[in-house]
Amino acid sequence: MVLYCTVRSKNTHGLSLSHTLQHATIAARRLLVVPALNSIQVQQHCIRYCNHVEIDATEGPPSPSVISPPLPYTLHGDINSRKRPQLSNTFRQKSSMPSLNNGQDVESCRESSKNLCGYLGKILNAKVYDVAVETELQHAKNLSELLNNTILLKREDTQPVFSFKIRGAYNAMASLPKSSLSRGVVACSAGNHAQGVALSAKMLGCRAVICMPLATPSIKVNAVRGHGGETVEVRLFGNNYDEAAAEARRLEKEEGLAMIHPFDDENVIAGQGTIGLEILKKCVSHHVDAIFVCCGGGGMLAGIAAYVKQVRPNVKIYGVEAADAAGMTASLEAGMVVTLPSVGLFADGAAVKTVGSETFRLCEKYVDGMVTVSTDQICNAIKLAYNDARVILEPAGALAVAGLKKHIEENHISGSTFVAITSGANMDFNRLRVVSERADDSERTLQITIPETPGSFRAMYSKIWPRNVTEFSYRFESNQEANVLVSFQPLLHVENDFDAVMHDLNQSDFACSDISHNELAKTHIRHLAGGRSGCAHERLFRFHFPESPGALQRFLEALNMKWNISLFHYRNYGDDFGRVLVGIQQTQGEECEGMNRFLQDLGYHYIEETYNPAYTKFLRTKPENEDIRECSSKNIIIPFKNIRALWIYFCLGSVGPERM
């Protein structure tokens, strides 16, 4: 049967001819892959899938003079415009299907159409909405202003399992024959796919066995059990994912359970493709330049690309992967599926060594490009998404936002409209520490060499002030020079401010180098900088002061004294109180009492840690015959009896006590 469709616009808002016919094409393509439709079913379908047009379909085939090869269907546009008289047009969809010339069999042409438009039909027929929700396409106001583009977030993190995975899992299971579903299903996953399968099994009332590695965190195991209920069995097996997957394959073979693959399955791909359908549905009258999609095994990327490229081919599709788990990027570059020797696990929801063969085929055909992002860029994307959506995305869930930002900045794009899929929010609480440490892409880190002379530390700091200093690390090394690690935030409203600070420091004989992107420095050295020192007569103090803008600068001004500072460490953790560790060198005798009086008059809460075992074991190489116990301060909590007054005093920006 060939369908001859006459299209009449119902649009009253001046919808363009191309958009109207685009909707009609979706409807007609959908009809091509559904056998034995009668005229009533055709009209019901058009009402359901094509809100902006009316379509009359005649069962055929019509005469050869009516049909225009190479399509087995023709759409005639009868478009009503408020500004122009009635316009008649014929819309021909680009196609690789054979023509009807030379008496070709109509049924064979229809089969060719089915092969071309198979995923379009599967996506339109996907059984996802019994359990999944149509998520919001949210305008990210702050991110849009930051990047000077219109940014829309497709909020898949708001699904019942806080991830898009429920779409593909449910569609695959709901599409199984009743005989297969009655025997049950099996899946291997330690993440979002497992939760999707569990909830789907509960909704469908079928048995599900989910294999997870023995080391899977209990929070994930409990989440799967909570979503699944009595019908779901969590089987902990093996020391890694591969061993758990082998157990799942054994159950598939021996017990006849249906395997629900996390990505390399047509019905899973089609289920994820409904995300693309929803995006275009919300953007019928709006231009979209590109859609950025997280990629692990490639199921969501393949599904969205397969739909969008057949409905609105001018929209670019970009996949985003973690740089240390870029399996699809490597496969597309090689022109074949490749297996990575290892993958990074920070974005564990997208850490896949081998992408799917079917997902690779679709991505190679439809995807416009791949973007890889670093751990720091992922952490920054989590922060940016939080600023707009007030949700803490998991690392894999923020990949698309990270890739979008990188793409815009590298290509200097402005004034465009982009969509990023926020694909999941099952954040492991233990990850928050590293995310917080590395999320601020405005923080820059310098290694600075200063002369070991009184006042040089404050002189160096004066070159950085009034920028917000987030970290100071210094340890006495020799009497000639000292190395200082400093992290700060350059002024955003000043162009090339960071370069200006470096230039000013070098001009003042404070040699410095940028280590902001040094992985060793960020991961380890910043926590170990300084190490042991054998400087004589050193006393160690912890100081607390109310954290506020300029608080560290006021503390350094108050610390103006005749004794040498041999250790200094400060890190802004976002707490209400700043914490500083200071080592001070002094000589014995009368100066001991002088330092004690100075500390009491300083006006800050302090604790002496000179004999703390952690200090003596890890930061101290004690010179022979040194004993400064008689100098130790007996009073460790000082002056301000009214702590509320102390808080107000420093938050208001006072320069410190007059005696300083």
HELIX and SHEET records of a PDB file:
HELIX    1   1 LEU A   17  LEU A   32  1                                  16    
HELIX    2   2 SER A   39  TYR A   49  1                                  11    
HELIX    3   3 ASN A  101  GLY A  103  5                                   3    
HELIX    4   4 VAL A  106  LEU A  116  1                                  11    
HELIX    5   5 GLY A  118  LEU A  124  1                                   7    
HELIX    6   6 LYS A  141  LEU A  147  1                                   7    
HELIX    7   7 GLU A  156  THR A  158  5                                   3    
HELIX    8   8 LYS A  165  ALA A  174  1                                  10    
HELIX    9   9 LYS A  178  ARG A  183  1                                   6    
HELIX   10  10 ASN A  192  LEU A  204  1                                  13    
HELIX   11  11 SER A  218  GLY A  228  1                                  11    
HELIX   12  12 GLY A  229  THR A  231  5                                   3    
HELIX   13  13 TYR A  241  GLU A  255  1                                  15    
HELIX   14  14 GLU A  266  LYS A  282  1                                  17    
HELIX   15  15 GLY A  299  VAL A  311  1                                  13    
HELIX   16  16 ALA A  323  ALA A  325  5                                   3    
HELIX   17  17 GLY A  327  ALA A  334  1                                   8    
HELIX   18  18 ASP A  348  ALA A  350  5                                   3    
HELIX   19  19 SER A  357  TYR A  366  1                                  10    
HELIX   20  20 THR A  375  ALA A  389  1                                  15    
HELIX   21  21 ALA A  396  ALA A  398  5                                   3    
HELIX   22  22 LEU A  399  ASN A  411  1                                  13    
HELIX   23  23 PHE A  429  ARG A  431  5                                   3    
HELIX   24  24 LEU A  432  ARG A  438  1                                   7    
HELIX   25  25 SER A  456  ILE A  464  1                                   9    
HELIX   26  26 ASP A  497  GLN A  507  1                                  11    
HELIX   27  27 GLU A  519  LEU A  520  1                                   2    
HELIX   28  28 ALA A  521  ILE A  525  3                                   5    
HELIX   29  29 ARG A  526  LEU A  528  1                                   3    
HELIX   30  30 ALA A  551  ALA A  558  1                                   8    
HELIX   31  31 GLU A  590  LEU A  602  1                                  13    
HELIX   32  32 PRO A  613  PHE A  618  1                                   6    
HELIX   33  33 ARG A  629  CYS A  631  5                                   3    
HELIX   34  34 ILE A  643  CYS A  651  1                                   9    
SHEET    1   A 4 VAL A  53  GLU A  59  0                                        
SHEET    2   A 4 LEU A   3  SER A   9 -1                                        
SHEET    3   A 4 THR A  74  ILE A  79  1                                        
SHEET    4   A 4 LEU A  87  PHE A  91 -1                                        
SHEET    1   B 6 LEU A 137  HIS A 139  0                                        
SHEET    2   B 6 THR A 150  ARG A 155 -1                                        
SHEET    3   B 6 THR A 417  THR A 422  1                                        
SHEET    4   B 6 ALA A 290  CYS A 294  1                                        
SHEET    5   B 6 LYS A 316  ALA A 322  1                                        
SHEET    6   B 6 GLY A 369  VAL A 373  1                                        
SHEET    1   C 4 VAL A 232  LEU A 236  0                                        
SHEET    2   C 4 ALA A 208  MET A 212  1                                        
SHEET    3   C 4 VAL A 185  CYS A 188  1                                        
SHEET    4   C 4 ALA A 258  MET A 259  1                                        
SHEET    1   D 8 CYS A 512  ASP A 514  0                                        
SHEET    2   D 8 ARG A 444  PRO A 451 -1                                        
SHEET    3   D 8 GLU A 481  GLN A 489 -1                                        
SHEET    4   D 8 ASN A 468  ARG A 475 -1                                        
SHEET    5   D 8 ASN A 564  ARG A 571 -1                                        
SHEET    6   D 8 PHE A 577  GLN A 585 -1                                        
SHEET    7   D 8 GLU A 538  PRO A 546 -1                                        
SHEET    8   D 8 HIS A 605  GLU A 608 -1                                        
END                                                                             
